[in-house]
């Protein structure tokens, strides 16, 4: 059985739950992790998730090539816990997972530096620009429909999913730090 880990960062409404329900309908085993602090996200980047997934979906907000992190009161942060949004520097520092397909739904998370950090030893798919939330959700569901129901590989499914409209064409595919399609 193929497995999916959905990382629910910040306030993205019911996006993670919608993804979970549909992907389970496609016969994927899905685990959702709700992230309340930066250290929770770091744990997952370092490979300390409750499952060893084939796919990782990051349901988040992004801006200027950074992933928005939860904001905490100063006294709540642990010692040495990052207090900023995650850029390529944080991803390069903490990312230890490899051989995964990582799909990031946050705006501008397909920016070159961040994409290269995530795609070191992984397949990484993310929007290069600002994208409508419904388009990001649809793109992801179409990608998984193509892999689950049609048996397509990730690259082929990506090419089909991105061709829906101008919004879905904002997604880029990176493999081993190379921009494979955009």
N, C-alpha and C positions, 0 to 999 in steps of 0.2 A: 504494500500500500504506500502511495506517495504521501509525503507529509508537508504541511505548510505551517509556518509560524507567522502569525500576524502580530506585529508590534504596534500597539495603539498609543501614540504619543500625542499629548495635548488634546485640544478640543476639535475633533473632526466629525462630530455628530455621531451618527450611527454607521459610519463607513465600515469600521472593523466588523461590526455585527452583520451587516449586509454581506460582506465578503465571506465571513465564516459560514453563514447559512447556505449561500450558493455553492461555495466550494465543497462543503459537505455533501450537497446534492450531486456534485460531480464525483463523489466517492474519494475525496481527499480526506486524510486525517488532519484536522485543524486544531491548533492550539493558539489561543489569544493571550498575549501578555499586555496588561495595562501598565504603562510606565508612569510612575509618580515622581521620579527624581532622576537626575542624570546618571547616578551610579547604577540604577536599574538597567538603563540602556547600555552602559559600559559592560555590565555583566553579560548581556546578550552578545555584544560585539566580540567579547573575549571567548565566546563559546559556552557560556554557562547558562544555557536555556534548558527547560525541562524536557525537551525533545531534541533530536538531531535531525532538523528538517532538510528536505530537498529544496524548498522555496522559503524565502523570507520576504514578507511584505511589510513595508514600513508605512503605516498610515499616519501622516504627520502634516504639519505646515512647514513651508520653507520660504526663504527669502534671501536673495543675493547669494545663492550657492551655499546656504547654511540651513541646517535642520533646527527648527525651534525646539528648545528644551523647556521642560516645566520650570516655572519660577517658584522658588520657595522663600520663606522668610529667612533672613540671614542666620538666625540661630538654629534653623533646621538642617542646613547643609552639614554634611560630614566633613572632617578634615580632608583637605586636598580634593574635594568634590568640585568639578567644574561648575562655574556659575554663569556660563555663557552659552550661546547657541553653538552647535557643533559644525565646524568647518572641516575642510580636508585635513587639517593638522590633527584634530581630535580623532578623526576616523583612522588616519595613518598610525596614530599612537596606540589605539585600543583594538583595532580590528584584527582578530586572529582566526575567525571562521574562514573556511575556504571550500572550494568546490560546491558553492551554493549559487542559486539563481536568486538575486536580490532585486526586488521591485520596490522602488521608492515612489510614493505618490505625491510628495510635497513639491510645491512650486519651486522651480529653479534648482532642484536637487540633481539634475543632469548636467549642471555646470561642470566644465572640464576638470578642474582640480578635484572636486568632490567625487566625480564619477571615476576618475583614475584611482583615487584612494580606495573606493569600494570595489573596483573591478580587479584589483590585484588578487589573482587566483580565484576570481568569481566572475559570473555573468552578472551584469548590472544594467537595469533598465530604469530610466527616470526621465521626467520632463525637463527639457533644457530651459524652458521659459515658464511664465505664469500660466496656469491651466485651470479650467473650470473643474470643480470637484466632481460633478456628474460625469464629465469626460474621463477623468482619471479612474473613477469606479468602473465605467463601461469598458474602458480599455483593458483593465485588469480582468474583468469577467470574460471578455472576449478572448484574451490570451489563454486563460485557463480552459475555456470551452474548447478552443482549438487543440490544446494539448490533451485534454481528457477525452473529449468525445470524438475527435477526429484523428487522434494519435500523432499529431504533428510535433516536431521538435520545437524547442523554445524559439529559435531564430525564425522558423517558418511561421509559427503562431504570432510572433511579434510583428512580422511584416503584414500579416492579415489584420491584426488588431489595430495597428497604427493607421491603416488606410481608410478608416471610417470617415474622418473629416479633418478640418484644419486643427482642431483641438487635440485629437489623438495623435496627429503627426508631430506633436511637440515632444513625444517620447523618443528617447535615443537608446540604443543598445550598445553596451561596452563589454568587450570580452578581453580579459587579460590586459587591461589598461589601454586598449585600442578602441576607438570609436568605430564600431562595425557598421552602424547605420544610424542615420539621423534625418 
